[in-house]
Amino acid sequence: MTGLSEDIIYLLKDVEVFESSRKTHNLRRKLMKKHLLEPITDDPGRSKRKIYRVTS
């Protein structure tokens, strides 16, 4: 359905925050395209680098 393996989807079900790195760059791009990750922003509205909230 999403083009991702079932293992990854089940792992993300229990995670609230996803921290990106060079090794997970391709996975992060796929999850962002599927709208499963959204950037976490601080008070002024700037997004925090490499930290994303997992959406349901």
N, C-alpha and C positions, 0 to 999 in steps of 0.2 A: 504494500500500500504506500508506504513513504519512501521506499528504496533503501531503508536502513535495516540492518539485521535486528532480529527480535531481541537478542541479548542487549544491544545498546538501548533499545526502547525500554526494556524492563529495568535496566540500571538507572536510567534517567527518571523513572517513576518515583524513586525514593530519594532523589537528589533535589535540593532547593537552589543551590548555587553551583555554577559551572565555571571553572577557572581555565582559561585557554593558555596554551603554550605552543611552541613550534611543532611539537609532535601531534598535537590535536587540532592544528589549523584547518585541515581538510574536513574533519568531523564538525568543527564549529561552523564552517561555511555551509555545510549541508543542513545542519540544524537551524541556522539562521534563515535559510531559504524556505524551510518548512514551517517557520514561525514557532519553533519549539524553544528558542532562546530569545531573550530580550535584554538589552544592555541595562545595567544598574546605573542610575544617575544619583549624583549627590544633590545637596540643597540648591546650588545655583543652576542646576539643570545640565551640568556637564557629565558625560558618561565616564565611568571608571574604566580604565583600560583593562582588558583581559578578564573581566568579571561579568558574568551574565546570569540572569535569573531564568530558571527552567519554568516554562509555562505548561499548563496542562493541555 
